[in-house]
């Protein structure tokens, strides 16, 4: 089963500094409880605020993100890089665009496999070429030591791909699993369905066949059905 989620039909939050599209406003997608696709204007952002008992994954689709938290982490991440916060018993954090260009940021929230515990932080500066015309695993529940993916304390896998020059790419979906796919740049055709920038697709029960039109930057979450 395939379902297209058009960007134009998503709930939109518009403030002077922020335009955000909410992909899961009233439902969840397995352990994925939120997916927000946001455009943050220069010299603005999400100021320091508290969170607890969530796993937060941030993917920088374009631009530059400055992160700070109460664990004394301070990082600047750029296009194609990602960070993961296991908020556990609670921490305070900020996500800011301190650059002079807009920031395209995708925020994902997951229910943790085990609530509570000490909060922790991870980041990864993935090489862009590792996602060109193939799937790059950004985060998963059981990464191999030194393999690159971020540790995600939830039963989900998150991938990115950059399809170029009308390239084709497949993604199998195992029984009992489902996929949420977001086009963050460009356009793609997925099993005959055309998706443009900001559109998404939920799928289960059949493998996906993707092609770029003529280029597509893709983010994909694979998770159990429940």
C-alpha positions in Angstrom: 0.0 0.0 0.0 1.3 3.4 -1.0 -0.1 6.8 0.2 1.2 10.2 -1.1 1.3 13.0 1.4 1.3 16.3 -0.5 3.2 19.2 1.0 0.3 21.5 0.2 -2.0 19.5 2.5 0.2 19.4 5.6 -0.4 21.4 8.7 1.8 24.5 8.4 3.2 26.7 11.2 4.3 30.1 10.0 6.0 32.7 12.2 8.2 35.6 11.3 11.3 33.4 11.6 10.0 29.9 10.9 8.0 28.0 8.4 7.4 24.4 9.4 5.4 21.5 7.9 4.2 18.8 10.4 4.0 15.4 8.8 2.5 13.5 11.8 0.2 16.1 13.5 -2.3 13.6 15.1 -0.8 10.1 14.5 2.4 8.2 14.9 4.4 6.0 12.6 5.6 3.1 14.7 8.0 4.7 17.2 8.2 7.8 15.1 6.0 10.4 16.8 6.9 13.6 15.0 8.5 14.6 11.7 8.8 18.4 11.1 10.3 19.9 7.9 11.3 23.4 8.8 12.8 26.4 7.1 14.5 28.7 9.7 15.5 32.2 8.8 19.0 33.6 9.4 20.0 34.6 13.0 16.9 32.9 14.5 16.0 29.4 15.8 14.8 27.4 18.7 16.1 28.9 21.8 17.1 26.9 24.9 14.1 24.7 26.0 13.6 21.4 28.0 12.8 18.0 26.7 12.6 14.5 28.4 11.9 10.9 27.4 12.3 11.5 23.7 14.8 10.5 21.1 15.4 13.5 18.8 17.1 13.2 15.5 18.0 16.4 13.5 19.0 16.2 9.8 20.5 19.3 8.1 19.0 19.3 4.6 20.6 22.6 3.7 22.4 25.3 5.6 24.1 25.4 9.0 22.8 24.4 12.5 24.3 25.5 15.8 23.4 23.1 18.6 24.0 23.6 22.3 22.8 21.7 25.4 23.0 21.3 29.2 25.5 18.5 28.7 28.0 21.2 27.5 27.9 20.1 23.9 28.3 22.9 21.3 28.5 22.0 17.7 28.0 23.5 14.2 26.6 21.0 11.7 26.1 21.5 8.0 24.3 20.1 5.0 23.9 16.3 5.1 25.1 16.0 8.7 23.0 14.8 11.7 22.7 14.8 15.5 20.8 12.7 17.9 19.7 13.6 21.4 18.5 11.0 23.9 16.8 13.3 26.3 16.2 10.6 29.0 15.4 12.1 32.4 15.7 15.6 30.9 18.0 18.1 29.4 17.9 21.6 27.9 19.0 22.3 24.4 18.9 24.9 21.5 18.9 24.6 17.7 19.9 27.9 16.1 20.6 29.2 12.6 23.4 31.7 13.3 24.4 31.9 9.7 23.3 34.5 7.0 21.5 31.9 4.9 18.2 30.0 5.5 18.4 26.6 7.3 16.3 23.6 6.1 16.1 21.3 9.1 14.2 18.0 9.5 13.4 17.1 13.1 12.3 13.6 14.0 11.1 12.5 17.4 10.9 8.8 18.5 9.5 7.0 21.5 12.5 5.5 23.3 12.8 1.8 23.6 13.5 2.3 27.4 12.2 5.6 28.9 14.4 7.4 31.4 18.1 7.0 31.8 20.9 9.5 31.5 20.6 11.9 28.6 23.3 11.7 25.9 24.3 13.3 22.6 25.7 12.0 19.3 26.6 13.7 16.0 27.9 12.4 12.7 29.5 14.4 9.8 28.6 12.0 7.0 30.4 12.4 3.7 28.0 13.6 1.0 29.4 11.1 -1.6 28.3 8.2 0.6 24.7 8.8 -0.2 25.0 9.6 -4.0 22.8 7.0 -5.8 22.7 4.7 -2.8 21.2 4.6 0.7 23.3 6.0 3.5 22.3 4.7 7.0 22.1 7.8 9.3 20.8 6.2 12.5 19.7 2.8 13.8 19.1 0.9 17.0 22.2 -1.3 16.7 25.0 0.3 14.8 28.2 -1.6 14.4 31.2 -0.1 16.3 32.8 2.7 14.2 30.4 2.0 11.3 29.2 5.6 11.1 25.4 5.5 11.9 24.2 7.3 15.0 22.8 5.2 17.8 19.0 5.5 17.9 17.3 4.1 21.0 14.2 3.1 19.1 13.2 0.4 16.7 13.8 2.4 13.5 16.3 3.0 10.8 16.9 6.3 9.1 18.5 6.7 5.6 19.4 9.4 3.2 20.0 9.3 -0.5 21.0 11.8 -3.3 19.7 10.5 -6.6 21.3 12.2 -9.6 21.0 12.1 -13.4 17.8 10.1 -13.4 19.4 7.4 -11.3 17.2 4.5 -10.0 17.2 3.0 -6.5 15.2 0.3 -4.8 14.2 -0.1 -1.1 12.8 -3.5 0.1 10.1 -3.4 2.9 10.1 -6.5 5.1 6.8 -8.0 6.4 5.5 -6.1 9.4 7.6 -3.0 8.6 6.7 0.3 7.0 8.4 3.3 5.4 8.0 7.0 5.5 9.8 8.8 2.7 10.3 12.5 2.4 11.7 14.4 -0.6 13.7 17.3 0.9 15.1 18.6 -2.5 14.2 18.1 -6.1 11.7 15.5 -7.3 11.4 11.8 -7.6 9.1 9.1 -9.0 8.3 6.3 -6.5 6.4 3.3 -7.9 4.8 5.5 -10.5 3.9 8.3 -8.0 5.6 11.7 -8.6 6.8 13.4 -5.4 8.1 17.0 -5.4 10.1 19.0 -2.9 8.4 18.6 0.5 6.1 15.8 -0.5 6.1 12.4 1.3 5.0 8.8 0.9 4.0 6.2 3.4 4.4 2.6 2.2 4.2 -1.0 3.3 3.6 -4.4 1.7 5.7 -3.8 -1.5 9.2 -2.8 -2.4 9.9 0.7 -3.5 11.4 1.7 -6.9 12.7 5.2 -7.0 14.0 7.4 -9.9 15.1 11.0 -9.8 13.4 13.7 -11.9 16.2 14.5 -12.7 17.6 14.9 -9.1 16.2 14.1 -5.7 17.5 14.4 -2.1 15.6 11.8 -0.1 15.1 11.1 3.6 13.6 7.7 4.6 12.4 6.2 8.0 11.9 2.5 8.2 10.0 1.3 11.3 7.6 -1.5 12.5 3.9 -1.4 12.0 1.9 -0.9 15.1 
